């Protein structure tokens, strides 16, 4: 106990030095937590945009559909298959879809669009499509109307309750044509989806394309992205050879690649940050050793065992580093929380570039506790590893040399 | 009379591989309990080196130093630290108190290292501070004490563990004459009343005047010893014979 008291007094013998060390650790933790949670938050948001908003975490198709996305590669809806998929405890929802392309026309403009036939209730459970309705109302199961994405409506110069005409190729070469009232407008975070998507009920789509009781995919929602691979493997083995089960990572390799590239550059930035922390802490440790060398020599001379002196320095380091880390984490929590609630939002040309690549130009911070824990732990380990320096110096300390002025 | 320090043929050489410099050259020293001895000599004569060797802070290149029957030259670094803690009190030239501790805590520090029980610690510190005349300064930090008071606290710390002897390296060098005289009075009194053995290395004539025995070192060798019987290797060996 007296050793802890002495360590505490030693910590405050040079307030400036201790405060500089603590501040270095404090800011290091805040910055590394922010870097890590912003990076993760951006990726989460990206995945949520690209995955939850549209593709789902997994999709089941007829084998070969992904390589050739045509209606002829659709499969017959099967309540038994749906039940089998839903039996997996990691799966929280399933939504059948029939997707194809068509030319969408207004009075003066025609544009290619993605027609998505959905089961409104199930779709909403997975992609929260209802929440994206900005004008009008959401679809009912037997609705004859459609939901039009805002970008597409602007291009076609169509408004709520206007009529849109669709022309395309249906199942097995049939002609697909129909006119539909616009029941609602939807807005997506992903500009790519926002500029080309149109939703109608599954039965309307099947009717439009002449693909009765046919589906192009089951879109699946998971309780946790971490269970993705395990669940995909389980579904794959259950569905059999005639189906392909694809994860969002397989469907969108460019997103995965982007995340990997960005993670690598963030690691480099974090590495530089850690290096700066090392210099900051090491500088103060060097100062401390020079200041206290004589005293340490004297302590060993009068009979303090080196192991006890090392323990004293360790307690001092632990108190300083842990305090800096805890204060950093405590200060980081409201900052991260604020950036989660009020994400950094880009504007101007940078935002345009992001949108052009299909990414929502906002940077929310992730509030996952793991960032605080991991970054706090990394800085703590760095601090404690650097504290080994004075301890190693003590093991080599010769009282007579240390006490020479 | 109990022998406290026996040094036989002790030498310490620097630059042994190039141009050897004998800091201590074949020294024989025999100190008995209760002695109040000054080690004097010009700068570079080997006083501090000899004191460091006797205190186990440094190892001789040859010879043996026997303290209370233990040959400290054969002890490992850790054993030496333990030995110093239990047997030797140190007083340094520049006080060397721990600045973050109070006077009482500084003196108590050595007892903490020895794991002495709190009540016993309190008792010893109270007595010691009474003896050094600083009972009213127990809770003062070193920065609030004068040089002389700090050195008295250093003496209290050296004596707190009840060592076999106290080694004091130029204890009065940084003190004014009043403080030096006061410190010497205290040490002389402790020596007289409690039989504590003191060995000083000093240049200070005031210390030399108070010492009952003066050993003069020149070029690492004992040039003069005012002991009744001059100490040589032969006298030490004959003393050890039954």
HADDOCK unambig.tbl for C-alpha pairs under 7 A between the chains (distance, minus, plus):
assign (segid A and resid 9 and name CA) (segid B and resid 100 and name CA) 5.94 0.50 0.50
assign (segid A and resid 10 and name CA) (segid B and resid 100 and name CA) 6.46 0.50 0.50
assign (segid A and resid 13 and name CA) (segid B and resid 100 and name CA) 6.33 0.50 0.50
assign (segid A and resid 295 and name CA) (segid B and resid 96 and name CA) 6.91 0.50 0.50
assign (segid A and resid 300 and name CA) (segid B and resid 81 and name CA) 6.86 0.50 0.50
assign (segid A and resid 301 and name CA) (segid B and resid 57 and name CA) 6.44 0.50 0.50
assign (segid A and resid 302 and name CA) (segid B and resid 84 and name CA) 6.43 0.50 0.50
assign (segid A and resid 302 and name CA) (segid B and resid 85 and name CA) 5.96 0.50 0.50
assign (segid A and resid 302 and name CA) (segid B and resid 90 and name CA) 6.43 0.50 0.50
assign (segid A and resid 303 and name CA) (segid B and resid 81 and name CA) 4.88 0.50 0.50
assign (segid A and resid 303 and name CA) (segid B and resid 82 and name CA) 5.99 0.50 0.50
assign (segid A and resid 303 and name CA) (segid B and resid 84 and name CA) 5.49 0.50 0.50
assign (segid A and resid 303 and name CA) (segid B and resid 85 and name CA) 4.11 0.50 0.50
assign (segid A and resid 304 and name CA) (segid B and resid 81 and name CA) 6.82 0.50 0.50
assign (segid A and resid 304 and name CA) (segid B and resid 113 and name CA) 6.55 0.50 0.50
assign (segid A and resid 305 and name CA) (segid B and resid 78 and name CA) 6.99 0.50 0.50
assign (segid A and resid 305 and name CA) (segid B and resid 81 and name CA) 6.23 0.50 0.50
assign (segid A and resid 399 and name CA) (segid B and resid 57 and name CA) 6.50 0.50 0.50
assign (segid A and resid 400 and name CA) (segid B and resid 57 and name CA) 6.24 0.50 0.50
assign (segid A and resid 400 and name CA) (segid B and resid 58 and name CA) 6.88 0.50 0.50
